[in-house]
Amino acid sequence: MTSPPAQRPPVVEADVSPDPIDPSSLVERVGHPDDGAVLLFLGTVRTWNREREVTALEYEAYGAMAREELAEIAREAAERHGASRVAAVHRTGALRPGQASVGIAVAAVHRDAAYRTSREVIEEVKRRLPVWKKESYADGGSAWLDGHPVAGRAGEPTGPTAGAAGPAGEDEA
Amino acid sequence: MSPASPRTATIGVQVRFFALLRDRAGCAERSFEMPAESTVADLLELLEREIPGLPSGLAVAVDRAYAPPGLELRDGHEVALIPPVSGG
C-alpha cells in the first residue's frame, strides 16, 4: 500500500569547471523513479557568430561566485516550476565549435515543469552568471563579446521570470 | 561618500577585475583605500575616476553575491567588479 510522494524541496547540483561536459552523466545525476520527465539542454559553440568565423572560444568565470550563483539559479527555477532535480554545469577555458559550453539536466514529475525549469535556468545563466567569453576568429583577432549588464547594476532582484523567454539576441545559444 | 576628516578611519578594499575589465585595469586585482563606511556606490565612483575608459553597466559583487549600491564595505570583504556577462 503506497501513495505518491509529497512534493520535496528540489535537489540541485551545480558546477563550473574546465572539464568537458558529459551529457549522460548529467542525465544520470537527475534520474529518479518518482519522476516522469528528464530533459537535457546543451548550449554549444557555433562556428558563425555575427558573420565572423569563430575558431575558438575562451570562457572565463568568477569561479567561486559562479558556482554558488548557478546553484541558486537552479534552485529558484526548480522551486518556481516544481521540478524535482537539476544538475547544471558551465565550462571554462578554451572550447572549439561544436563543444558544449553549458549543460542543464532537469527531472520533474511531469514534462511541463521540466521544460519551464530548463528554460528559466538557461535564461538566468545568460542574465546573471558571472561568466565571460572571448572569441577568436579565422580572419585573425579576438574580442570579448558584448554581454548583458546584470540587472539593476548592483544586485537589485531581477524578479521572477517564470516562463518568460528573454529577447533573443544574435549571440544567444 | 562620508565627508573626509583627518580622523576618519580608512578601509582597504581589494577589488578583482574580470574579462575586459582586467584588460582595461591592466591587472586582475588591485587594492584601494577608502574612508570607513564607504558604500558600493562610492567604490564605483572611485573606480570611474581611477580607471579611464571603464565601461558602463557594471555590477559589484561582495562576498560572491551581487550587492546593492547602498551596501557598506568593510575590511576583508571579497569585492569583484562584474562587467556585462556573456555565459551560456
Chai-1 contact restraints between the chains, C-beta under 6 A:
chainA,res_idxA,chainB,res_idxB,connection_type,confidence,min_distance_angstrom,max_distance_angstrom,comment,restraint_id
A,G43,B,G88,contact,1.0,0.0,6.0,A-B,restraint_1
A,E60,B,A19,contact,1.0,0.0,6.0,A-B,restraint_2
A,Y62,B,F18,contact,1.0,0.0,6.0,A-B,restraint_3
A,Y62,B,A80,contact,1.0,0.0,6.0,A-B,restraint_4
A,A64,B,R64,contact,1.0,0.0,6.0,A-B,restraint_5
A,M65,B,A61,contact,1.0,0.0,6.0,A-B,restraint_6
A,M65,B,R64,contact,1.0,0.0,6.0,A-B,restraint_7
A,E68,B,R64,contact,1.0,0.0,6.0,A-B,restraint_8
A,V102,B,G88,contact,1.0,0.0,6.0,A-B,restraint_9
A,V125,B,G87,contact,1.0,0.0,6.0,A-B,restraint_10
A,V125,B,G88,contact,1.0,0.0,6.0,A-B,restraint_11
A,K126,B,G88,contact,1.0,0.0,6.0,A-B,restraint_12
A,L129,B,G87,contact,1.0,0.0,6.0,A-B,restraint_13
A,P130,B,I82,contact,1.0,0.0,6.0,A-B,restraint_14
A,P130,B,V85,contact,1.0,0.0,6.0,A-B,restraint_15
A,V131,B,G87,contact,1.0,0.0,6.0,A-B,restraint_16
A,W132,B,A19,contact,1.0,0.0,6.0,A-B,restraint_17
A,W132,B,S86,contact,1.0,0.0,6.0,A-B,restraint_18
A,K133,B,S86,contact,1.0,0.0,6.0,A-B,restraint_19
A,W144,B,A19,contact,1.0,0.0,6.0,A-B,restraint_20
A,W144,B,L20,contact,1.0,0.0,6.0,A-B,restraint_21
A,L145,B,S86,contact,1.0,0.0,6.0,A-B,restraint_22
A,G147,B,P84,contact,1.0,0.0,6.0,A-B,restraint_23
A,G147,B,V85,contact,1.0,0.0,6.0,A-B,restraint_24
A,G147,B,S86,contact,1.0,0.0,6.0,A-B,restraint_25
A,H148,B,P84,contact,1.0,0.0,6.0,A-B,restraint_26
A,H148,B,V85,contact,1.0,0.0,6.0,A-B,restraint_27
A,P149,B,G57,contact,1.0,0.0,6.0,A-B,restraint_28
A,P149,B,P84,contact,1.0,0.0,6.0,A-B,restraint_29
A,V150,B,A59,contact,1.0,0.0,6.0,A-B,restraint_30
A,V150,B,I82,contact,1.0,0.0,6.0,A-B,restraint_31
A,R153,B,A59,contact,1.0,0.0,6.0,A-B,restraint_32
A,A154,B,V40,contact,1.0,0.0,6.0,A-B,restraint_33
A,A154,B,A59,contact,1.0,0.0,6.0,A-B,restraint_34
A,A154,B,V60,contact,1.0,0.0,6.0,A-B,restraint_35
A,A154,B,A67,contact,1.0,0.0,6.0,A-B,restraint_36
A,A154,B,P68,contact,1.0,0.0,6.0,A-B,restraint_37
A,A154,B,P69,contact,1.0,0.0,6.0,A-B,restraint_38
A,G155,B,Y66,contact,1.0,0.0,6.0,A-B,restraint_39
A,G155,B,A67,contact,1.0,0.0,6.0,A-B,restraint_40
A,G155,B,P68,contact,1.0,0.0,6.0,A-B,restraint_41
A,A173,B,G88,contact,1.0,0.0,6.0,A-B,restraint_42
